[in-house]
Amino acid sequence: MVRQRSTKSGERLDGSLHPVKACVDPELLEILRFYELRKVVDAVLNEEQVA
């Protein structure tokens, strides 16, 4: 959706996207990491969190 909007409006896509790690509460990210991904937070890729 963001990609489509950026294409139509002419905005730069990289300016519209923010890493998930920067957008999620750190405590919630810890819970996500522990229960879903079984990884330390620094080892989790942005693509894994979005999926």
PDBQT receptor file of N, H, CA, C and O in Angstrom, charges set to zero:
ATOM      1  N   MET A   1       0.821  -1.191   0.000  1.00  0.00    +0.000 N 
ATOM      2  CA  MET A   1       0.000   0.000   0.000  1.00  0.00    +0.000 C 
ATOM      3  C   MET A   1       0.870   1.262   0.000  1.00  0.00    +0.000 C 
ATOM      4  O   MET A   1       0.608   2.200  -0.753  1.00  0.00    +0.000 OA
ATOM      5  N   VAL A   2       1.895   1.280   0.838  1.00  0.00    +0.000 N 
ATOM      6  H   VAL A   2       2.108   0.518   1.449  1.00  0.00    +0.000 HD
ATOM      7  CA  VAL A   2       2.791   2.437   0.883  1.00  0.00    +0.000 C 
ATOM      8  C   VAL A   2       3.532   2.565  -0.440  1.00  0.00    +0.000 C 
ATOM      9  O   VAL A   2       3.714   3.667  -0.959  1.00  0.00    +0.000 OA
ATOM     10  N   ARG A   3       3.956   1.435  -0.978  1.00  0.00    +0.000 N 
ATOM     11  H   ARG A   3       3.808   0.540  -0.557  1.00  0.00    +0.000 HD
ATOM     12  CA  ARG A   3       4.676   1.443  -2.254  1.00  0.00    +0.000 C 
ATOM     13  C   ARG A   3       3.786   2.010  -3.358  1.00  0.00    +0.000 C 
ATOM     14  O   ARG A   3       4.241   2.813  -4.172  1.00  0.00    +0.000 OA
ATOM     15  N   GLN A   4       2.528   1.598  -3.387  1.00  0.00    +0.000 N 
ATOM     16  H   GLN A   4       2.158   0.946  -2.726  1.00  0.00    +0.000 HD
ATOM     17  CA  GLN A   4       1.587   2.080  -4.398  1.00  0.00    +0.000 C 
ATOM     18  C   GLN A   4       1.354   3.585  -4.251  1.00  0.00    +0.000 C 
ATOM     19  O   GLN A   4       1.343   4.315  -5.242  1.00  0.00    +0.000 OA
ATOM     20  N   ARG A   5       1.167   4.044  -3.010  1.00  0.00    +0.000 N 
ATOM     21  H   ARG A   5       1.176   3.451  -2.205  1.00  0.00    +0.000 HD
ATOM     22  CA  ARG A   5       0.947   5.473  -2.774  1.00  0.00    +0.000 C 
ATOM     23  C   ARG A   5       2.158   6.286  -3.203  1.00  0.00    +0.000 C 
ATOM     24  O   ARG A   5       2.015   7.352  -3.801  1.00  0.00    +0.000 OA
ATOM     25  N   SER A   6       3.350   5.784  -2.898  1.00  0.00    +0.000 N 
ATOM     26  H   SER A   6       3.466   4.918  -2.412  1.00  0.00    +0.000 HD
ATOM     27  CA  SER A   6       4.572   6.498  -3.262  1.00  0.00    +0.000 C 
ATOM     28  C   SER A   6       4.724   6.597  -4.773  1.00  0.00    +0.000 C 
ATOM     29  O   SER A   6       5.165   7.621  -5.295  1.00  0.00    +0.000 OA
ATOM     30  N   THR A   7       4.359   5.530  -5.467  1.00  0.00    +0.000 N 
ATOM     31  H   THR A   7       4.001   4.698  -5.043  1.00  0.00    +0.000 HD
ATOM     32  CA  THR A   7       4.450   5.531  -6.922  1.00  0.00    +0.000 C 
ATOM     33  C   THR A   7       3.505   6.564  -7.523  1.00  0.00    +0.000 C 
ATOM     34  O   THR A   7       3.878   7.302  -8.436  1.00  0.00    +0.000 OA
ATOM     35  N   LYS A   8       2.290   6.613  -7.011  1.00  0.00    +0.000 N 
ATOM     36  H   LYS A   8       1.987   6.014  -6.269  1.00  0.00    +0.000 HD
ATOM     37  CA  LYS A   8       1.296   7.555  -7.547  1.00  0.00    +0.000 C 
ATOM     38  C   LYS A   8       1.621   9.004  -7.218  1.00  0.00    +0.000 C 
ATOM     39  O   LYS A   8       1.418   9.892  -8.046  1.00  0.00    +0.000 OA
ATOM     40  N   SER A   9       2.124   9.247  -6.012  1.00  0.00    +0.000 N 
ATOM     41  H   SER A   9       2.289   8.526  -5.339  1.00  0.00    +0.000 HD
ATOM     42  CA  SER A   9       2.360  10.626  -5.581  1.00  0.00    +0.000 C 
ATOM     43  C   SER A   9       3.740  11.153  -5.956  1.00  0.00    +0.000 C 
ATOM     44  O   SER A   9       3.985  12.359  -5.916  1.00  0.00    +0.000 OA
ATOM     45  N   GLY A  10       4.649  10.232  -6.325  1.00  0.00    +0.000 N 
ATOM     46  H   GLY A  10       4.450   9.252  -6.358  1.00  0.00    +0.000 HD
ATOM     47  CA  GLY A  10       6.000  10.649  -6.666  1.00  0.00    +0.000 C 
ATOM     48  C   GLY A  10       6.923  10.763  -5.463  1.00  0.00    +0.000 C 
ATOM     49  O   GLY A  10       8.061  11.212  -5.600  1.00  0.00    +0.000 OA
ATOM     50  N   GLU A  11       6.445  10.360  -4.274  1.00  0.00    +0.000 N 
ATOM     51  H   GLU A  11       5.521   9.995  -4.163  1.00  0.00    +0.000 HD
ATOM     52  CA  GLU A  11       7.286  10.378  -3.072  1.00  0.00    +0.000 C 
ATOM     53  C   GLU A  11       8.381   9.329  -3.195  1.00  0.00    +0.000 C 
ATOM     54  O   GLU A  11       8.237   8.337  -3.910  1.00  0.00    +0.000 OA
ATOM     55  N   ARG A  12       9.475   9.565  -2.486  1.00  0.00    +0.000 N 
ATOM     56  H   ARG A  12       9.593  10.371  -1.906  1.00  0.00    +0.000 HD
ATOM     57  CA  ARG A  12      10.536   8.561  -2.427  1.00  0.00    +0.000 C 
ATOM     58  C   ARG A  12      10.106   7.473  -1.456  1.00  0.00    +0.000 C 
ATOM     59  O   ARG A  12       9.700   7.769  -0.332  1.00  0.00    +0.000 OA
ATOM     60  N   LEU A  13      10.192   6.226  -1.877  1.00  0.00    +0.000 N 
ATOM     61  H   LEU A  13      10.522   5.986  -2.790  1.00  0.00    +0.000 HD
ATOM     62  CA  LEU A  13       9.754   5.107  -1.049  1.00  0.00    +0.000 C 
ATOM     63  C   LEU A  13      10.590   4.983   0.214  1.00  0.00    +0.000 C 
ATOM     64  O   LEU A  13      10.047   4.716   1.286  1.00  0.00    +0.000 OA
ATOM     65  N   ASP A  14      11.904   5.171   0.111  1.00  0.00    +0.000 N 
ATOM     66  H   ASP A  14      12.346   5.388  -0.760  1.00  0.00    +0.000 HD
ATOM     67  CA  ASP A  14      12.761   5.004   1.288  1.00  0.00    +0.000 C 
ATOM     68  C   ASP A  14      12.445   6.030   2.377  1.00  0.00    +0.000 C 
ATOM     69  O   ASP A  14      12.723   5.781   3.550  1.00  0.00    +0.000 OA
ATOM     70  N   GLY A  15      11.885   7.146   2.020  1.00  0.00    +0.000 N 
ATOM     71  H   GLY A  15      11.660   7.348   1.067  1.00  0.00    +0.000 HD
ATOM     72  CA  GLY A  15      11.496   8.140   3.013  1.00  0.00    +0.000 C 
ATOM     73  C   GLY A  15      10.170   7.818   3.681  1.00  0.00    +0.000 C 
ATOM     74  O   GLY A  15       9.849   8.363   4.737  1.00  0.00    +0.000 OA
ATOM     75  N   SER A  16       9.410   6.941   3.068  1.00  0.00    +0.000 N 
ATOM     76  H   SER A  16       9.670   6.498   2.210  1.00  0.00    +0.000 HD
ATOM     77  CA  SER A  16       8.100   6.571   3.604  1.00  0.00    +0.000 C 
ATOM     78  C   SER A  16       8.148   5.363   4.522  1.00  0.00    +0.000 C 
ATOM     79  O   SER A  16       7.244   5.159   5.333  1.00  0.00    +0.000 OA
ATOM     80  N   LEU A  17       9.187   4.570   4.402  1.00  0.00    +0.000 N 
ATOM     81  H   LEU A  17       9.921   4.735   3.744  1.00  0.00    +0.000 HD
ATOM     82  CA  LEU A  17       9.286   3.344   5.185  1.00  0.00    +0.000 C 
ATOM     83  C   LEU A  17      10.197   3.539   6.385  1.00  0.00    +0.000 C 
ATOM     84  O   LEU A  17      11.220   4.217   6.292  1.00  0.00    +0.000 OA
ATOM     85  N   HIS A  18       9.830   2.953   7.492  1.00  0.00    +0.000 N 
ATOM     86  H   HIS A  18       8.999   2.402   7.568  1.00  0.00    +0.000 HD
ATOM     87  CA  HIS A  18      10.638   2.980   8.707  1.00  0.00    +0.000 C 
ATOM     88  C   HIS A  18      10.852   1.546   9.154  1.00  0.00    +0.000 C 
ATOM     89  O   HIS A  18       9.946   0.722   9.027  1.00  0.00    +0.000 OA
ATOM     90  N   PRO A  19      12.019   1.232   9.670  1.00  0.00    +0.000 N 
ATOM     91  CA  PRO A  19      12.237  -0.128  10.166  1.00  0.00    +0.000 C 
ATOM     92  C   PRO A  19      11.241  -0.464  11.275  1.00  0.00    +0.000 C 
ATOM     93  O   PRO A  19      10.904   0.382  12.102  1.00  0.00    +0.000 OA
ATOM     94  N   VAL A  20      10.783  -1.704  11.277  1.00  0.00    +0.000 N 
ATOM     95  H   VAL A  20      11.057  -2.391  10.605  1.00  0.00    +0.000 HD
ATOM     96  CA  VAL A  20       9.821  -2.140  12.288  1.00  0.00    +0.000 C 
ATOM     97  C   VAL A  20      10.407  -1.983  13.680  1.00  0.00    +0.000 C 
ATOM     98  O   VAL A  20       9.698  -1.609  14.615  1.00  0.00    +0.000 OA
ATOM     99  N   LYS A  21      11.707  -2.269  13.828  1.00  0.00    +0.000 N 
ATOM    100  H   LYS A  21      12.283  -2.573  13.069  1.00  0.00    +0.000 HD
ATOM    101  CA  LYS A  21      12.342  -2.149  15.142  1.00  0.00    +0.000 C 
ATOM    102  C   LYS A  21      12.199  -0.740  15.709  1.00  0.00    +0.000 C 
ATOM    103  O   LYS A  21      12.081  -0.572  16.923  1.00  0.00    +0.000 OA
ATOM    104  N   ALA A  22      12.208   0.262  14.854  1.00  0.00    +0.000 N 
ATOM    105  H   ALA A  22      12.303   0.126  13.868  1.00  0.00    +0.000 HD
ATOM    106  CA  ALA A  22      12.110   1.649  15.306  1.00  0.00    +0.000 C 
ATOM    107  C   ALA A  22      10.668   2.061  15.596  1.00  0.00    +0.000 C 
ATOM    108  O   ALA A  22      10.438   3.067  16.267  1.00  0.00    +0.000 OA
ATOM    109  N   CYS A  23       9.701   1.300  15.102  1.00  0.00    +0.000 N 
ATOM    110  H   CYS A  23       9.888   0.483  14.556  1.00  0.00    +0.000 HD
ATOM    111  CA  CYS A  23       8.295   1.668  15.240  1.00  0.00    +0.000 C 
ATOM    112  C   CYS A  23       7.566   0.914  16.347  1.00  0.00    +0.000 C 
ATOM    113  O   CYS A  23       6.457   1.292  16.725  1.00  0.00    +0.000 OA
ATOM    114  N   VAL A  24       8.174  -0.140  16.865  1.00  0.00    +0.000 N 
ATOM    115  H   VAL A  24       9.075  -0.447  16.558  1.00  0.00    +0.000 HD
ATOM    116  CA  VAL A  24       7.507  -0.992  17.855  1.00  0.00    +0.000 C 
ATOM    117  C   VAL A  24       8.104  -0.738  19.235  1.00  0.00    +0.000 C 
ATOM    118  O   VAL A  24       9.315  -0.567  19.376  1.00  0.00    +0.000 OA
ATOM    119  N   ASP A  25       7.251  -0.716  20.238  1.00  0.00    +0.000 N 
ATOM    120  H   ASP A  25       6.267  -0.855  20.123  1.00  0.00    +0.000 HD
ATOM    121  CA  ASP A  25       7.686  -0.564  21.623  1.00  0.00    +0.000 C 
ATOM    122  C   ASP A  25       8.729  -1.643  21.943  1.00  0.00    +0.000 C 
ATOM    123  O   ASP A  25       8.490  -2.817  21.661  1.00  0.00    +0.000 OA
ATOM    124  N   PRO A  26       9.871  -1.279  22.520  1.00  0.00    +0.000 N 
ATOM    125  CA  PRO A  26      10.937  -2.250  22.793  1.00  0.00    +0.000 C 
ATOM    126  C   PRO A  26      10.488  -3.451  23.624  1.00  0.00    +0.000 C 
ATOM    127  O   PRO A  26      10.939  -4.570  23.378  1.00  0.00    +0.000 OA
ATOM    128  N   GLU A  27       9.610  -3.238  24.600  1.00  0.00    +0.000 N 
ATOM    129  H   GLU A  27       9.244  -2.330  24.800  1.00  0.00    +0.000 HD
ATOM    130  CA  GLU A  27       9.129  -4.366  25.408  1.00  0.00    +0.000 C 
ATOM    131  C   GLU A  27       8.284  -5.322  24.576  1.00  0.00    +0.000 C 
ATOM    132  O   GLU A  27       8.387  -6.539  24.726  1.00  0.00    +0.000 OA
ATOM    133  N   LEU A  28       7.457  -4.777  23.706  1.00  0.00    +0.000 N 
ATOM    134  H   LEU A  28       7.373  -3.788  23.584  1.00  0.00    +0.000 HD
ATOM    135  CA  LEU A  28       6.648  -5.606  22.822  1.00  0.00    +0.000 C 
ATOM    136  C   LEU A  28       7.541  -6.366  21.845  1.00  0.00    +0.000 C 
ATOM    137  O   LEU A  28       7.280  -7.529  21.536  1.00  0.00    +0.000 OA
ATOM    138  N   LEU A  29       8.581  -5.718  21.366  1.00  0.00    +0.000 N 
ATOM    139  H   LEU A  29       8.794  -4.774  21.617  1.00  0.00    +0.000 HD
ATOM    140  CA  LEU A  29       9.525  -6.368  20.467  1.00  0.00    +0.000 C 
ATOM    141  C   LEU A  29      10.220  -7.539  21.154  1.00  0.00    +0.000 C 
ATOM    142  O   LEU A  29      10.447  -8.577  20.531  1.00  0.00    +0.000 OA
ATOM    143  N   GLU A  30      10.557  -7.383  22.422  1.00  0.00    +0.000 N 
ATOM    144  H   GLU A  30      10.373  -6.540  22.928  1.00  0.00    +0.000 HD
ATOM    145  CA  GLU A  30      11.161  -8.482  23.183  1.00  0.00    +0.000 C 
ATOM    146  C   GLU A  30      10.213  -9.677  23.259  1.00  0.00    +0.000 C 
ATOM    147  O   GLU A  30      10.634 -10.821  23.089  1.00  0.00    +0.000 OA
ATOM    148  N   ILE A  31       8.932  -9.408  23.515  1.00  0.00    +0.000 N 
ATOM    149  H   ILE A  31       8.590  -8.478  23.653  1.00  0.00    +0.000 HD
ATOM    150  CA  ILE A  31       7.941 -10.483  23.596  1.00  0.00    +0.000 C 
ATOM    151  C   ILE A  31       7.792 -11.168  22.240  1.00  0.00    +0.000 C 
ATOM    152  O   ILE A  31       7.752 -12.396  22.163  1.00  0.00    +0.000 OA
ATOM    153  N   LEU A  32       7.711 -10.382  21.182  1.00  0.00    +0.000 N 
ATOM    154  H   LEU A  32       7.744  -9.384  21.245  1.00  0.00    +0.000 HD
ATOM    155  CA  LEU A  32       7.621 -10.932  19.833  1.00  0.00    +0.000 C 
ATOM    156  C   LEU A  32       8.818 -11.816  19.533  1.00  0.00    +0.000 C 
ATOM    157  O   LEU A  32       8.680 -12.925  19.018  1.00  0.00    +0.000 OA
ATOM    158  N   ARG A  33       9.980 -11.312  19.861  1.00  0.00    +0.000 N 
ATOM    159  H   ARG A  33      10.092 -10.411  20.280  1.00  0.00    +0.000 HD
ATOM    160  CA  ARG A  33      11.204 -12.070  19.616  1.00  0.00    +0.000 C 
ATOM    161  C   ARG A  33      11.180 -13.391  20.363  1.00  0.00    +0.000 C 
ATOM    162  O   ARG A  33      11.499 -14.432  19.788  1.00  0.00    +0.000 OA
ATOM    163  N   PHE A  34      10.813 -13.367  21.614  1.00  0.00    +0.000 N 
ATOM    164  H   PHE A  34      10.554 -12.522  22.081  1.00  0.00    +0.000 HD
ATOM    165  CA  PHE A  34      10.872 -14.557  22.451  1.00  0.00    +0.000 C 
ATOM    166  C   PHE A  34       9.850 -15.614  22.036  1.00  0.00    +0.000 C 
ATOM    167  O   PHE A  34      10.195 -16.786  21.888  1.00  0.00    +0.000 OA
ATOM    168  N   TYR A  35       8.611 -15.209  21.851  1.00  0.00    +0.000 N 
ATOM    169  H   TYR A  35       8.331 -14.257  21.971  1.00  0.00    +0.000 HD
ATOM    170  CA  TYR A  35       7.547 -16.178  21.594  1.00  0.00    +0.000 C 
ATOM    171  C   TYR A  35       7.378 -16.558  20.129  1.00  0.00    +0.000 C 
ATOM    172  O   TYR A  35       6.971 -17.682  19.836  1.00  0.00    +0.000 OA
ATOM    173  N   GLU A  36       7.675 -15.667  19.216  1.00  0.00    +0.000 N 
ATOM    174  H   GLU A  36       8.006 -14.753  19.455  1.00  0.00    +0.000 HD
ATOM    175  CA  GLU A  36       7.431 -15.946  17.806  1.00  0.00    +0.000 C 
ATOM    176  C   GLU A  36       8.687 -16.297  17.014  1.00  0.00    +0.000 C 
ATOM    177  O   GLU A  36       8.680 -17.257  16.243  1.00  0.00    +0.000 OA
ATOM    178  N   LEU A  37       9.744 -15.549  17.191  1.00  0.00    +0.000 N 
ATOM    179  H   LEU A  37       9.750 -14.770  17.818  1.00  0.00    +0.000 HD
ATOM    180  CA  LEU A  37      10.922 -15.703  16.339  1.00  0.00    +0.000 C 
ATOM    181  C   LEU A  37      12.045 -16.491  16.991  1.00  0.00    +0.000 C 
ATOM    182  O   LEU A  37      12.920 -17.003  16.293  1.00  0.00    +0.000 OA
ATOM    183  N   ARG A  38      12.040 -16.599  18.319  1.00  0.00    +0.000 N 
ATOM    184  H   ARG A  38      11.330 -16.183  18.886  1.00  0.00    +0.000 HD
ATOM    185  CA  ARG A  38      13.074 -17.330  19.067  1.00  0.00    +0.000 C 
ATOM    186  C   ARG A  38      14.481 -16.820  18.751  1.00  0.00    +0.000 C 
ATOM    187  O   ARG A  38      15.418 -17.601  18.588  1.00  0.00    +0.000 OA
ATOM    188  N   LYS A  39      14.610 -15.488  18.668  1.00  0.00    +0.000 N 
ATOM    189  H   LYS A  39      13.850 -14.853  18.801  1.00  0.00    +0.000 HD
ATOM    190  CA  LYS A  39      15.898 -14.862  18.366  1.00  0.00    +0.000 C 
ATOM    191  C   LYS A  39      16.112 -13.660  19.276  1.00  0.00    +0.000 C 
ATOM    192  O   LYS A  39      15.161 -13.109  19.831  1.00  0.00    +0.000 OA
ATOM    193  N   VAL A  40      17.384 -13.256  19.422  1.00  0.00    +0.000 N 
ATOM    194  H   VAL A  40      18.156 -13.703  18.971  1.00  0.00    +0.000 HD
ATOM    195  CA  VAL A  40      17.665 -12.002  20.115  1.00  0.00    +0.000 C 
ATOM    196  C   VAL A  40      17.250 -10.857  19.198  1.00  0.00    +0.000 C 
ATOM    197  O   VAL A  40      17.314 -10.989  17.976  1.00  0.00    +0.000 OA
ATOM    198  N   VAL A  41      16.832  -9.755  19.767  1.00  0.00    +0.000 N 
ATOM    199  H   VAL A  41      16.780  -9.648  20.760  1.00  0.00    +0.000 HD
ATOM    200  CA  VAL A  41      16.278  -8.647  18.989  1.00  0.00    +0.000 C 
ATOM    201  C   VAL A  41      17.244  -8.148  17.921  1.00  0.00    +0.000 C 
ATOM    202  O   VAL A  41      16.824  -7.879  16.796  1.00  0.00    +0.000 OA
ATOM    203  N   ASP A  42      18.512  -8.022  18.245  1.00  0.00    +0.000 N 
ATOM    204  H   ASP A  42      18.853  -8.241  19.159  1.00  0.00    +0.000 HD
ATOM    205  CA  ASP A  42      19.482  -7.503  17.276  1.00  0.00    +0.000 C 
ATOM    206  C   ASP A  42      19.663  -8.422  16.078  1.00  0.00    +0.000 C 
ATOM    207  O   ASP A  42      20.120  -7.971  15.028  1.00  0.00    +0.000 OA
ATOM    208  N   ALA A  43      19.314  -9.707  16.209  1.00  0.00    +0.000 N 
ATOM    209  H   ALA A  43      18.943 -10.073  17.063  1.00  0.00    +0.000 HD
ATOM    210  CA  ALA A  43      19.479 -10.665  15.116  1.00  0.00    +0.000 C 
ATOM    211  C   ALA A  43      18.245 -10.760  14.225  1.00  0.00    +0.000 C 
ATOM    212  O   ALA A  43      18.281 -11.434  13.196  1.00  0.00    +0.000 OA
ATOM    213  N   VAL A  44      17.158 -10.098  14.604  1.00  0.00    +0.000 N 
ATOM    214  H   VAL A  44      17.129  -9.550  15.440  1.00  0.00    +0.000 HD
ATOM    215  CA  VAL A  44      15.917 -10.177  13.842  1.00  0.00    +0.000 C 
ATOM    216  C   VAL A  44      15.969  -9.185  12.687  1.00  0.00    +0.000 C 
ATOM    217  O   VAL A  44      16.251  -8.003  12.881  1.00  0.00    +0.000 OA
ATOM    218  N   LEU A  45      15.695  -9.676  11.491  1.00  0.00    +0.000 N 
ATOM    219  H   LEU A  45      15.465 -10.637  11.333  1.00  0.00    +0.000 HD
ATOM    220  CA  LEU A  45      15.685  -8.820  10.310  1.00  0.00    +0.000 C 
ATOM    221  C   LEU A  45      14.331  -8.130  10.183  1.00  0.00    +0.000 C 
ATOM    222  O   LEU A  45      13.310  -8.675  10.601  1.00  0.00    +0.000 OA
ATOM    223  N   ASN A  46      14.326  -6.950   9.613  1.00  0.00    +0.000 N 
ATOM    224  H   ASN A  46      15.155  -6.507   9.274  1.00  0.00    +0.000 HD
ATOM    225  CA  ASN A  46      13.094  -6.199   9.418  1.00  0.00    +0.000 C 
ATOM    226  C   ASN A  46      12.080  -7.019   8.619  1.00  0.00    +0.000 C 
ATOM    227  O   ASN A  46      10.888  -6.984   8.924  1.00  0.00    +0.000 OA
ATOM    228  N   GLU A  47      12.535  -7.756   7.601  1.00  0.00    +0.000 N 
ATOM    229  H   GLU A  47      13.503  -7.784   7.354  1.00  0.00    +0.000 HD
ATOM    230  CA  GLU A  47      11.650  -8.554   6.763  1.00  0.00    +0.000 C 
ATOM    231  C   GLU A  47      10.953  -9.645   7.572  1.00  0.00    +0.000 C 
ATOM    232  O   GLU A  47       9.802  -9.980   7.294  1.00  0.00    +0.000 OA
ATOM    233  N   GLU A  48      11.635 -10.199   8.565  1.00  0.00    +0.000 N 
ATOM    234  H   GLU A  48      12.570  -9.927   8.791  1.00  0.00    +0.000 HD
ATOM    235  CA  GLU A  48      11.040 -11.237   9.406  1.00  0.00    +0.000 C 
ATOM    236  C   GLU A  48       9.914 -10.667  10.258  1.00  0.00    +0.000 C 
ATOM    237  O   GLU A  48       8.920 -11.351  10.497  1.00  0.00    +0.000 OA
ATOM    238  N   GLN A  49      10.049  -9.454  10.710  1.00  0.00    +0.000 N 
ATOM    239  H   GLN A  49      10.857  -8.898  10.516  1.00  0.00    +0.000 HD
ATOM    240  CA  GLN A  49       9.041  -8.847  11.568  1.00  0.00    +0.000 C 
ATOM    241  C   GLN A  49       7.816  -8.422  10.784  1.00  0.00    +0.000 C 
ATOM    242  O   GLN A  49       6.701  -8.451  11.306  1.00  0.00    +0.000 OA
ATOM    243  N   VAL A  50       8.007  -8.033   9.549  1.00  0.00    +0.000 N 
ATOM    244  H   VAL A  50       8.912  -8.010   9.125  1.00  0.00    +0.000 HD
ATOM    245  CA  VAL A  50       6.892  -7.604   8.718  1.00  0.00    +0.000 C 
ATOM    246  C   VAL A  50       6.061  -8.801   8.294  1.00  0.00    +0.000 C 
ATOM    247  O   VAL A  50       4.836  -8.716   8.213  1.00  0.00    +0.000 OA
ATOM    248  N   ALA A  51       6.723  -9.912   8.023  1.00  0.00    +0.000 N 
ATOM    249  H   ALA A  51       7.718  -9.981   8.089  1.00  0.00    +0.000 HD
ATOM    250  CA  ALA A  51       6.019 -11.132   7.578  1.00  0.00    +0.000 C 
ATOM    251  C   ALA A  51       5.253 -11.694   8.699  1.00  0.00    +0.000 C 
ATOM    252  O   ALA A  51       4.590 -12.719   8.541  1.00  0.00    +0.000 OA
TER     253      ALA A  51
